[in-house]
Amino acid sequence: MSDAMLWAALADPHRRAIVALLLERPRAVGEIVEACGLSQPSTSKHLKVLREAGLVRVRQEAQRRVYALDPAPMSALDAWLAPYRKLWNTSLDALGRRLDETSDDRTRPSAPKD
């Protein structure tokens, strides 16, 4: 599995919706079809892409296929995003300080005008 395959698999909004569903718990294909509002063939194609990218695992339960997230690729993505998260946190911290300063300026009584 390559990083490019992971990003390509997650680029599609339907596949991201499936990943979000599977974050809650493993689900049978029928549940995923119903929750996403896609056709069964379309859902199966999306699941195949996610499976080939290593993002999901599938197990057979009688006549059902049950899909679950595989956390390993997510940790690889998290590690890749770590330097960018630091950048975002620095920017968000600066924004928070600026908002605090603005808030302080509004709550201070103003000096009387002559």
Secondary structure as UniProt FT lines:
FT   HELIX           3..11
FT   HELIX           13..24
FT   STRAND          27..28
FT   HELIX           29..36
FT   HELIX           40..52
FT   TURN            53..54
FT   STRAND          56..61
FT   TURN            62..63
FT   STRAND          64..69
FT   HELIX           71..107
//
